[in-house]
Amino acid sequence: MELIQRRRGSDMETKPIDERTWLFSARMPWGEVVTDFHDELKTATAGYASFDTSEADPPLQESSLTKVEIVLNEDVVDPLAFVCHRNDAQAQARAV
């Protein structure tokens, strides 16, 4: 659950399938899913979890995105520029 919340998941529902198996469903931005979500999920669950995707309804939702540009010696380095969610911009820029 924490992983889904950290990846900006919303509308999360949990449902037990049996006493050891749970089903989590949530809406997540596609950009969060395609950037290491599977690896983090497998790490958090010792390899036991799996996930499936489907298109949300409505499929598109507004978000607060920003372009991050890396500046080196007062010159913008275009190949290092990327777009990310405004809340994560500083942490991701520092990681570069």
PyRosetta script that sets phi, psi and omega in degrees:
from pyrosetta import init, pose_from_sequence

init()
pose = pose_from_sequence("MELIQRRRGSDMETKPIDERTWLFSARMPWGEVVTDFHDELKTATAGYASFDTSEADPPLQESSLTKVEIVLNEDVVDPLAFVCHRNDAQAQARAV")
pose.set_psi(1, -39.6)
pose.set_omega(1, -179.2)
pose.set_phi(2, -64.1)
pose.set_psi(2, -38.9)
pose.set_omega(2, 178.9)
pose.set_phi(3, -62.2)
pose.set_psi(3, -43.1)
pose.set_omega(3, 179.6)
pose.set_phi(4, -64.4)
pose.set_psi(4, -42.3)
pose.set_omega(4, 179.5)
pose.set_phi(5, -67.0)
pose.set_psi(5, -39.3)
pose.set_omega(5, 179.3)
pose.set_phi(6, -65.3)
pose.set_psi(6, -28.2)
pose.set_omega(6, 179.5)
pose.set_phi(7, -92.8)
pose.set_psi(7, 23.7)
pose.set_omega(7, 177.0)
pose.set_phi(8, 62.6)
pose.set_psi(8, 33.9)
pose.set_omega(8, 176.0)
pose.set_phi(9, -73.6)
pose.set_psi(9, 149.3)
pose.set_omega(9, 178.7)
pose.set_phi(10, -140.1)
pose.set_psi(10, 171.6)
pose.set_omega(10, 179.6)
pose.set_phi(11, 51.9)
pose.set_psi(11, 44.5)
pose.set_omega(11, -176.6)
pose.set_phi(12, -78.9)
pose.set_psi(12, 134.9)
pose.set_omega(12, 176.5)
pose.set_phi(13, -127.3)
pose.set_psi(13, 142.1)
pose.set_omega(13, 175.3)
pose.set_phi(14, -121.6)
pose.set_psi(14, 142.9)
pose.set_omega(14, -179.3)
pose.set_phi(15, -145.8)
pose.set_psi(15, 126.5)
pose.set_omega(15, 177.5)
pose.set_phi(16, -75.4)
pose.set_psi(16, 136.3)
pose.set_omega(16, 175.4)
pose.set_phi(17, -95.1)
pose.set_psi(17, -46.0)
pose.set_omega(17, 170.2)
pose.set_phi(18, -147.4)
pose.set_psi(18, -168.3)
pose.set_omega(18, -173.2)
pose.set_phi(19, -71.3)
pose.set_psi(19, -16.3)
pose.set_omega(19, 178.9)
pose.set_phi(20, -116.5)
pose.set_psi(20, -3.3)
pose.set_omega(20, -174.4)
pose.set_phi(21, -123.7)
pose.set_psi(21, 132.9)
pose.set_omega(21, 179.7)
pose.set_phi(22, -125.4)
pose.set_psi(22, 151.0)
pose.set_omega(22, 175.5)
pose.set_phi(23, -113.8)
pose.set_psi(23, 121.7)
pose.set_omega(23, 176.1)
pose.set_phi(24, -109.0)
pose.set_psi(24, 130.2)
pose.set_omega(24, 173.1)
pose.set_phi(25, -127.2)
pose.set_psi(25, 139.3)
pose.set_omega(25, -177.1)
pose.set_phi(26, -157.2)
pose.set_psi(26, 160.2)
pose.set_omega(26, 172.5)
pose.set_phi(27, -96.3)
pose.set_psi(27, 129.5)
pose.set_omega(27, 179.5)
pose.set_phi(28, -136.7)
pose.set_psi(28, 147.1)
pose.set_omega(28, 173.3)
pose.set_phi(29, -62.8)
pose.set_psi(29, 137.8)
pose.set_omega(29, -177.5)
pose.set_phi(30, -58.7)
pose.set_psi(30, -36.0)
pose.set_omega(30, 179.1)
pose.set_phi(31, -60.8)
pose.set_psi(31, -30.5)
pose.set_omega(31, 178.2)
pose.set_phi(32, -75.8)
pose.set_psi(32, -31.3)
pose.set_omega(32, -178.8)
pose.set_phi(33, -73.2)
pose.set_psi(33, -42.7)
pose.set_omega(33, -174.2)
pose.set_phi(34, -80.1)
pose.set_psi(34, -9.2)
pose.set_omega(34, 179.2)
pose.set_phi(35, -106.4)
pose.set_psi(35, 85.3)
pose.set_omega(35, 172.2)
pose.set_phi(36, 68.2)
pose.set_psi(36, 12.9)
pose.set_omega(36, 179.8)
pose.set_phi(37, -63.8)
pose.set_psi(37, -43.9)
pose.set_omega(37, -179.1)
pose.set_phi(38, -60.4)
pose.set_psi(38, -45.2)
pose.set_omega(38, 179.2)
pose.set_phi(39, -62.3)
pose.set_psi(39, -43.4)
pose.set_omega(39, 179.4)
pose.set_phi(40, -66.7)
pose.set_psi(40, -37.1)
pose.set_omega(40, 177.8)
pose.set_phi(41, -63.8)
pose.set_psi(41, -46.1)
pose.set_omega(41, 178.8)
pose.set_phi(42, -64.3)
pose.set_psi(42, -38.1)
pose.set_omega(42, 178.1)
pose.set_phi(43, -65.8)
pose.set_psi(43, -44.2)
pose.set_omega(43, -177.5)
pose.set_phi(44, -67.8)
pose.set_psi(44, -26.3)
pose.set_omega(44, -175.5)
pose.set_phi(45, -112.4)
pose.set_psi(45, 16.0)
pose.set_omega(45, -178.7)
pose.set_phi(46, 54.8)
pose.set_psi(46, 34.1)
pose.set_omega(46, 175.9)
pose.set_phi(47, 85.3)
pose.set_psi(47, 1.1)
pose.set_omega(47, -176.4)
pose.set_phi(48, -83.8)
pose.set_psi(48, -25.5)
pose.set_omega(48, -173.9)
pose.set_phi(49, -82.6)
pose.set_psi(49, 155.6)
pose.set_omega(49, 171.8)
pose.set_phi(50, -139.5)
pose.set_psi(50, 165.8)
pose.set_omega(50, 178.6)
pose.set_phi(51, -146.4)
pose.set_psi(51, 158.2)
pose.set_omega(51, 179.9)
pose.set_phi(52, -133.5)
pose.set_psi(52, 152.0)
pose.set_omega(52, -179.6)
pose.set_phi(53, -120.7)
pose.set_psi(53, 153.7)
pose.set_omega(53, 172.4)
pose.set_phi(54, -149.6)
pose.set_psi(54, 159.7)
pose.set_omega(54, -178.1)
pose.set_phi(55, -72.2)
pose.set_psi(55, 135.4)
pose.set_omega(55, -179.6)
pose.set_phi(56, -79.1)
pose.set_psi(56, 162.0)
pose.set_omega(56, 177.0)
pose.set_phi(57, -124.5)
pose.set_psi(57, 110.1)
pose.set_omega(57, 1.7)
pose.set_phi(58, -75.7)
pose.set_psi(58, 151.6)
pose.set_omega(58, -174.0)
pose.set_phi(59, -70.5)
pose.set_psi(59, -26.2)
pose.set_omega(59, -178.5)
pose.set_phi(60, -117.5)
pose.set_psi(60, 143.6)
pose.set_omega(60, 179.7)
pose.set_phi(61, -143.5)
pose.set_psi(61, 139.6)
pose.set_omega(61, 179.9)
pose.set_phi(62, -65.8)
pose.set_psi(62, 149.1)
pose.set_omega(62, 178.1)
pose.set_phi(63, -147.1)
pose.set_psi(63, 160.6)
pose.set_omega(63, -179.8)
pose.set_phi(64, -93.2)
pose.set_psi(64, 92.4)
pose.set_omega(64, -178.5)
pose.set_phi(65, -104.6)
pose.set_psi(65, 156.8)
pose.set_omega(65, 177.7)
pose.set_phi(66, -143.9)
pose.set_psi(66, 151.6)
pose.set_omega(66, 175.5)
pose.set_phi(67, -92.8)
pose.set_psi(67, 129.2)
pose.set_omega(67, 179.3)
pose.set_phi(68, -106.1)
pose.set_psi(68, 123.5)
pose.set_omega(68, 178.0)
pose.set_phi(69, -112.9)
pose.set_psi(69, 134.1)
pose.set_omega(69, 178.2)
pose.set_phi(70, -94.2)
pose.set_psi(70, 127.6)
pose.set_omega(70, -178.3)
pose.set_phi(71, -111.9)
pose.set_psi(71, 129.2)
pose.set_omega(71, 179.4)
pose.set_phi(72, -128.9)
pose.set_psi(72, 120.7)
pose.set_omega(72, -177.2)
pose.set_phi(73, 53.0)
pose.set_psi(73, 45.6)
pose.set_omega(73, 177.9)
pose.set_phi(74, 65.4)
pose.set_psi(74, 13.2)
pose.set_omega(74, 176.2)
pose.set_phi(75, -116.3)
pose.set_psi(75, 134.3)
pose.set_omega(75, 176.9)
pose.set_phi(76, -74.9)
pose.set_psi(76, 129.6)
pose.set_omega(76, 178.1)
pose.set_phi(77, -96.8)
pose.set_psi(77, 95.4)
pose.set_omega(77, -174.2)
pose.set_phi(78, -56.4)
pose.set_psi(78, -41.0)
pose.set_omega(78, -178.6)
pose.set_phi(79, -63.5)
pose.set_psi(79, -17.7)
pose.set_omega(79, 179.9)
pose.set_phi(80, -95.1)
pose.set_psi(80, -3.2)
pose.set_omega(80, 179.7)
pose.set_phi(81, -72.0)
pose.set_psi(81, 146.1)
pose.set_omega(81, 178.5)
pose.set_phi(82, -154.4)
pose.set_psi(82, 165.1)
pose.set_omega(82, 178.5)
pose.set_phi(83, -110.5)
pose.set_psi(83, 134.7)
pose.set_omega(83, 178.0)
pose.set_phi(84, -150.4)
pose.set_psi(84, 173.7)
pose.set_omega(84, 178.2)
pose.set_phi(85, -68.2)
pose.set_psi(85, 141.6)
pose.set_omega(85, -175.9)
pose.set_phi(86, -56.2)
pose.set_psi(86, -36.4)
pose.set_omega(86, -179.0)
pose.set_phi(87, -66.6)
pose.set_psi(87, -26.6)
pose.set_omega(87, -176.7)
pose.set_phi(88, -101.1)
pose.set_psi(88, -2.6)
pose.set_omega(88, -170.8)
pose.set_phi(89, -59.5)
pose.set_psi(89, -47.6)
pose.set_omega(89, -176.3)
pose.set_phi(90, -66.6)
pose.set_psi(90, -43.8)
pose.set_omega(90, -179.4)
pose.set_phi(91, -64.6)
pose.set_psi(91, -42.6)
pose.set_omega(91, 179.9)
pose.set_phi(92, -69.0)
pose.set_psi(92, -35.9)
pose.set_omega(92, 178.6)
pose.set_phi(93, -66.8)
pose.set_psi(93, -39.8)
pose.set_omega(93, 178.3)
pose.set_phi(94, -67.0)
pose.set_psi(94, -28.9)
pose.set_omega(94, 179.2)
pose.set_phi(95, -70.5)
pose.set_psi(95, -23.1)
pose.set_omega(95, 178.7)
pose.set_phi(96, -73.8)
pose.dump_pdb("model.pdb")
